[in-house]
Amino acid sequence: MEWYWWVLIVIGVIAIGWLKLKLFSAWQAKRKAQAERIEEDDE
């Protein structure tokens, strides 16, 4: 394989990892906000 394919693969892996991290942190923040809202309703 030519060297530029390896560069494209590495860039793709980094992009997918960054996207997953971004989505996971957004999902986690949404769950935390929902949990806080539920706690406020219980009080």
N, C-alpha and C positions, 0 to 999 in steps of 0.2 A: 504494500500500500504506500502511496505517496505521503509525504510528510504533512501536506495540507489537510488530508483526511483526518489525521490524528488531531490536528489543531481544531478542526470543525467538531470532532467528537468531544474534545475537552470543553470547548465553548458550549456545546449543547448540554453536556452533563452539568456544568456550572449553572447554566440558565435554568435547567429543570430543578436543580437543588435550591436555587434562590427562590423560584416560584413556589415550590412546595413549602419552604420556610415562611414565605410571605403569607400564603394561604393558611398555614397552620397557626401562625400568630394571630391572624384575623379571626379564625374560628375559635381560638382559645379566648380571645378578648370578648367575643360575642357570648360564649358560654359563661364567662365570669360576670358580664353585665346581666345576663338572664338570671344567674344565681343570686345576685345582689337584689334584683327586682323581686324575686320570690321571697327572699328574707324580709324585705320591707313590707310585703303584703301580709306576712305572718305576724308581724308586730302589731 
